[in-house]
Amino acid sequence: MSHRTPFPPADTATILAQLHASYGWQDVLSLNEELADGAESADGIIEECAKFATGVLEDLNGSMDAVGAKVVDGRVKTVPGHKDAWDQLAEGGWIALGHPAQYGGHEVPLSVWAAMQALMDRSCMAMMLPALMISASKLIHAWAEQDIKEEWLPKIAAGEWGATICLSEPDAGSDLGAIRTKAVKDENGDWRISGEKIWITYGDHDLTDRIGHCVLARDPDLPQGSAGLSLFLVPTKLEGEPDRNGVFTRRVEDKMGLKGSPTCAIGFENAKGFLMGQPGRGLSQMFVMITNMRLAVAIHGLGLASGATDTAWEYAAERRQGGKPGSPVPIIQHADVKRMLLDMRGRTEALRALIFAQANVVDIAAHTKDAEQKAEAEALASWLLPIVKTAGGEAAFDVSSIGVQVLGGAGYTKEWPIEQNVRDARVLPVFEGTTGMQALDLVHRRVLKGDGEGLRAFLRVAREAAAASPVEEARNLSAALDLLEDGAARMRELSPADANAGATEFLSLAIATAQGWVAARLTVADIEGETGEKLKEAARFVLSNVERLSRFHLDGALMGAARLGATA
Ligand SMILES: Cc1cc2nc3c(=O)[nH]c(=O)nc-3n(C[C@H](O)[C@H](O)[C@H](O)COP(=O)(O)OP(=O)(O)OC[C@H]3O[C@@H](n4cnc5c(N)ncnc54)[C@H](O)[C@@H]3O)c2cc1C
């Protein structure tokens, strides 16, 4: 591979300042001793992680992209250096971070795990397997029998065994009710799984001895649709048995980006599976994993967006064009370039603050003993999840693309890492539920149905932040929050077809106001020096846009279905 300029070192001072100022952080510190201890080591973890990511993962990022994972003799072979980096991740304890201490993990607040994972993703998003593994670990912890937990959780935390989420099939993408993979009991009472799954991230690889596939499969004795789905752990290998457990690699996809992350078609041929939880409850139980994976999508997005943002700011301070003849000026001095740079930083830092806020409220909801605080945290976490997932996925692509624009022709070449970011980022609004599906989820489950508590919880905290902010631009947030409240009421009056037609625009309105909320919080955060100034400048930029963007998206949300012709 030709020489590639590395990303600038990650700005750990900003990450730590944001973490300490994040919504809910102070409450997380008082939840229990384990989390408080984990929080105490956060600063050291983040500093060390930044060094590890730059030193070990960054070179691999380019070679993963250039070479890609391949199938050799029916098994996936990862790119040279991948296994070595994996072993270093495991030995350094990075995979164990956030896993339960009882099973060999190192417990830390979810926001500390998020900060660590984003640093890894910034250097090499294709090394995304640990995010899958921690999500699978939460699923197994929640639903598996005790013997399975004891067998699998320590191995996953140690990085010795891998894990996947196995949902998609050729006829079942967004519509998981169409899953056909079958689960039947054999004469010994064991579950046997047969079917074809596609697009399975790290569905096969040579990094670990064994892989545990978390599979949704259909019990033919149960009703059709999602009520017939049960959840299974299907290992690639069973203890004491020499052969593979009826799990076969059909192919690895040739993709636009993330080439080092093997996306596999996997065949199950009478493979032994272990039921987790209740028969027929598979899809709802799977949401333990899906919820964490959606947060992980936002974190992957933050990693990519932050790398692009820092690269663009550094480049713009060096590159000289324009100005007086014979004395060109750094392009950062041009208004249009400064606009792009502030847009990049504003979106990136708002995303960081939103991810930390979401992680904190998830921790509070899981651990608080105060019923009122729990209800409030659950409502807010539920409102924010589709917002954070989508904001992260879209920011990764948009911010990286603006980064190419700041670098001009250089940004389009492989001499700089941003063009890879654009390609790697594009999948984030697609997997773990497309943007369209997140929008329907927000509108149908959180606005049209239910008691509206999620929206009310959000409006409460966001209005508080707007009122507390001393900056002129915060008035835009107050206006935008009125538009959101009014927009939600008007969505409830629409026909289902009109609401569906406006759902994605409504989600964009919700994202704009959520970014405004965390930006307003940053304008009053007690963050000193250059870091504080940088964050406040970015926050004011976000706030300067929030009302006009909200108005634009609200208009789109209410346009109705008629202009689209016949729709389902
Ligand atoms: C790199 C990569 C890795 C992946 N990893 C995994 C994995 O590890 N495990 C796994 O199980 N899957 C994985 N997937 C699959 C991924 O989750 C699906 O691609 C995604 O859920 C969308 O499904 P689909 O591709 O079938 O698109 P479709 O469902 O066909 O959707 C296509 C378009 O139609 C829209 N649409 C579909 N239904 C509706 C509806 N009812 N209303 C409105 N709009 C609708 C969608 O929003 C989208 O824009 C991965 C995919 C990729 C590309």
The ligand as a Gaussian input file, in Angstrom:
#p B3LYP/6-31G(d) Opt

LIG

0 1
 C      -22.005000      -4.834000       6.250000
 C      -23.267000      -5.410000       6.792000
 C      -23.213000      -6.105000       7.981000
 C      -24.372000      -6.688000       8.493000
 N      -24.306000      -7.416000       9.646000
 C      -25.384000      -8.120000      10.056000
 C      -25.303000      -9.029000      11.147000
 O      -24.246000      -9.165000      11.777000
 N      -26.393000      -9.752000      11.464000
 C      -27.574000      -9.633000      10.805000
 O      -28.511000     -10.320000      11.142000
 N      -27.694000      -8.762000       9.754000
 C      -26.635000      -8.017000       9.376000
 N      -26.734000      -7.153000       8.315000
 C      -28.007000      -7.000000       7.651000
 C      -28.690000      -5.665000       7.966000
 O      -29.150000      -5.644000       9.282000
 C      -29.811000      -5.458000       6.936000
 O      -29.177000      -5.148000       5.713000
 C      -30.780000      -4.358000       7.326000
 O      -31.530000      -4.718000       8.457000
 C      -31.746000      -4.006000       6.200000
 O      -32.319000      -5.160000       5.659000
 P      -32.244000      -5.382000       4.067000
 O      -30.852000      -5.180000       3.652000
 O      -32.879000      -6.671000       3.749000
 O      -33.063000      -4.213000       3.463000
 P      -34.652000      -4.205000       3.188000
 O      -35.393000      -4.658000       4.405000
 O      -34.921000      -4.879000       1.899000
 O      -34.876000      -2.633000       3.053000
 C      -34.520000      -1.918000       1.862000
 C      -35.123000      -0.520000       1.976000
 O      -36.555000      -0.598000       2.166000
 C      -36.932000       0.063000       3.364000
 N      -38.019000      -0.689000       4.017000
 C      -38.076000      -2.027000       4.237000
 N      -39.219000      -2.342000       4.870000
 C      -39.893000      -1.196000       5.087000
 C      -41.125000      -0.859000       5.708000
 N      -41.901000      -1.776000       6.280000
 N      -41.494000       0.442000       5.718000
 C      -40.708000       1.397000       5.175000
 N      -39.533000       1.141000       4.569000
 C      -39.121000      -0.131000       4.530000
 C      -35.681000       0.116000       4.229000
 O      -35.713000       1.200000       5.160000
 C      -34.587000       0.269000       3.178000
 O      -34.430000       1.622000       2.834000
 C      -25.593000      -6.526000       7.812000
 C      -25.641000      -5.803000       6.617000
 C      -24.495000      -5.257000       6.110000
 C      -24.568000      -4.508000       4.814000

